[in-house]
Amino acid sequence: MAFEFTDTNFQTEALNPNGAAVVDFWAEWCGPCKLVGPIIDELSTEFGEKVKIGKLNVDTNPSVSMQFGVRSIPTILFIKNGQVVDKQVGAASKATLKQKLEAII
């Protein structure tokens, strides 16, 4: 199951200077988010401890969403060593997300 990022834990969990993270910005009411969500869960299971993979609900965690200028969801940030190195806006296939993920580890 994917990790749950929040405004409170984002700094320590996603912006780790010695690791990688994938963050799916989503909301309950977002149709395309419902397509991406299960893919994020699958990738989280597949990659296990190699990468912190999770979701951040934009409705309940507005600070991080604003900090990174998330205006459309789903938006997926690929973070390496504390820096955003890639971004996917809108729904994408598992193959596309997996390719972006493998590039950061």
N, C-alpha and C positions, 0 to 999 in steps of 0.2 A: 504494500500500500504506500502511496505517495506521502511524503512529509507535509505537514501543514505549516506553511510559513505565515507569520503575522507581523504586524508593525513592531511588536515587542522583540521577536526573536530574529528578525531578518538580518540585522547587522552581524550577529555572531554566527548564524547558521548559513546564510547565503553568501556573505561577503568575506568568507574565510580567506586570508591571504595565502594559504597553502593548500588550496583545494579547488574543486569545481562544483558548480551547482546549476541546476536547470529549474527555473521558476515559471510556472504557468499562472498567469493572471487571469482570473475567471470570475463569473457570477452565476448564481443559481438560475436567473432568468435568461441567460445567454444560450441560444440554440447551438451555435457552433462550438461553444465550450463543452457541451454535452457530448460532442463527437471527439474532441481532443482529450477530455478527462480520462477515459479508459486507456488511451494510448500512453498517457503520462504514468498511469498506474502500472501498465505492462513494462514500460521502460525502467521504472523504479525497481521492479522485481528483477528484471534482467541484469541491471547494472549494479544492484546491491550497494555495497559499501564504496565502490569506486567513485561515485558521484552522488551528491545530495540532490535528489529529484523530488519536487513537490509543487504544491499549489498555494496560491495566495488569493483569497476572496477579496475583490476590490471593494465590495459593499461594506465589509466589516473592518477593512484595513486600508483606509484612504491615504495615509501618510506615505507609505512606500510607493503606492501607485502614482501619487503626485511627484514624488522624488525622481522617479524614472520616466515621467512624462507619458504614462500609459493612457491613451485616449480611446483605443479600440481593444476589444477583447474578442477572442483570446489573444493575448500577447505572451510570447514565451521568450524569456531572457536566458542566454547561455553565459554563465559567469565563470571566469577562471582567475584564480589568484586575486579575488576581490574586484575584478574589472569586468564589465559587460563586453564580451567579445563577439557576440552574434545575437540576432533577434529574429523572431518569426512572428509576424502579425497576421492573424487570421488562422483558420483551420489549415492543417497540413497533414500529410500522410505519415504513417509510422516510419516509413523508409526515410523520408526527408528529415524528420526529427532525429532519428537514430544517426544519420550521417552527420548532422550538426553536432550532436552530442559526442560522437566518437572523435570529432576534430578537437574537442577541448580536453580530452583525457590522454 
